[in-house]
């Protein structure tokens, strides 16, 4: 005669980090432990085959950490439930609910006061340089990320140097000499005497 026992399966987010065994564990508990161990094994295998991409950037974590007053590293992820509640999942396993409108307002306030990291600045400047190069039909060489400067070319011919520092965007047709400054990358490239590409 076979013996069947009903057990509820663990949710996909269930992790069993330690395995506790007892001398007289009933059959149901053994099956539950085995099921939990299987889930842990499957999650580990799935992560190895197709690692999940983290939807939060380090800046996102800094903003959320500032809002809820925790270390940025302790934030696992966030999601919106029902269009009303923002849930923040912590690495330690806790979840915190927030009103969506209140949370959005606080994100805007914190973003306005949070300084830009060097990497974020470089990404922003790189995007602006790409757009400016498109306007003039140019392409640029490798960017020196420490000082944010590069050479720009048109049809394989060197046009000049373009970069950014505390004073703003600058350009120079030669390696040595005075830099000319502009408020935008487009303005700096225009100072090299390059004409915009006709649309």
Secondary structure, DSSP 8 states (H G I E B T S, - for coil): -----------TT---------TT--HHHHHHHHHHHHHHHHHHHHHHHS----S--HHHHHHHHHHHTS-GGGEEEEEEETTTEEEEEETTS-EEEEEHHHHHHHHHHHHHHS---HHHHHHHHHHHHHHHHHHHT-EE---BTTTTEEEEEETTEEEEEEEEETTEEEEESSSSS--EEESSHHHHHHTTT------
